[in-house]
Amino acid sequence: MIKETTRKKGRADANPSKAKPLIGVFGITGCAGCQLSIIFNEDDILDLIDLVDLRAFPFIKEVNPEEHFDICIIEGLVADKGDLERIKKLRGNSKMVVSLGACACTGCVPAYRQFTLKENYEHLLYQKMEEIQDVKPTPIDAHIKVDYYIPGCPPDKKQILAFIKGAVAGRIPKPYDSPVCIECRQNGNACLLDVGKPCLGPITAGGCDAVCINGGFECWGCRGPTKDMHLDLMIDILRAKGFDDRFIQDRMRTFVGLKLPMLEKVMKKTSEVNVTFKGMPAQRGLP
């Protein structure tokens, strides 16, 4: 638990005449990994201390009021009534609410239970926690207005830092909406779809520097779909690579199922076609 932060010598103090924005960081149901992404900025956090008033951050602070924030950053998804009540309170006490991480932005893996029978997960529920009033797992924006999204599982620590610094300067970064494939090509990676891996990079928003593909792992879509995604084409490509509809549906729903309400309908409309996939289709803006 952190009580005090010691600045490195030589760091300039913020202008005392300018009020620092009040920031709160909170977690509801989730793994807390997204909050760790903030801490992983390490020394750069000291620069933030000079720029903002970190009023609340229960993960590292002892005293954490839940009111009067300029920016409130929330990690996790709504999974019980306590979560719902808390985010409504935070929304009412905040000028700006930011969803941090895949659970907060899309519902992520926990929300997948909405696409399966209760008998498949009922044995995993806590039987002795009667005080927990369970609700359908949903992202934050299903219940309150969200002003900005920092997606990813986990979210990129540099993107978190850039957002906070930009917000302080009055220049909030524009969300990255180009597909993961853009960064993948820039990094010189071979297309994993070409070697038969079910990569969702063509329909997933980038901004992660294609970190999974850099390591040889296909993209699972944790940063959410791009606004102009070609879902039908992606389905046809995966079919042509030999994946059946059950696999395709399950893979696409794992991280962003609640953000693809049209998935089942599109799958029914699309027919199985022989798609020759050489890198990315031209309409995605790649050579």
C-alpha angles and dihedrals in degrees: 000000000000118000100164136018121215114212122219116252115265098033112132118235118240118260103279091208092063118074113235117233113254112239131189127188117197138171129210123177107344145090097275090235091121091057088050088057088065092051091047088072083079111174092018088066087070089062089053091053087061092050105042143031104239095206097171136017109144091187090071107008134073101208113053121166115195100215145077104029129162089199125019116190115198128192125193137032134273107266103149140022091262090061091049095050092047098052091047089054092047091048091053091051098045135077092204131022122200125195109218120201137354097294092055094041104040109002091254122203097336090061090059089085087078088070098051138060118271090236088067094063106017092100089060095059121103106256096191099047099089091157090068108091103203123216133176108285109250139161119262096255090063086075111022138024113272118201101191139013129214102183133188141092092270106007117235110265092216091055090053091051092046091051095051093046091046093048091052090051093046092247108106111193117251111247114257108245104165114108123265087250091074092063091037091059092044088056091052096243122159114241109263091205087064089061094046102263117139096239117173094195094117093064100031125094112245130213093119095091087243088281096169095049090046086063094046096259123124121244114260095191100251094152093059133248124307116248093243099039120154097224094170092053091048090053092049092049092053091047090052089052089059102261117138124228094256091056093045093049093047093047094049092047096049096086106007108023094129090053092054103059089151095057099100092044093049091048090054092049097047118081127211108268134171105253120187105208118198106172110301129348114258095245089067090070099250128125 
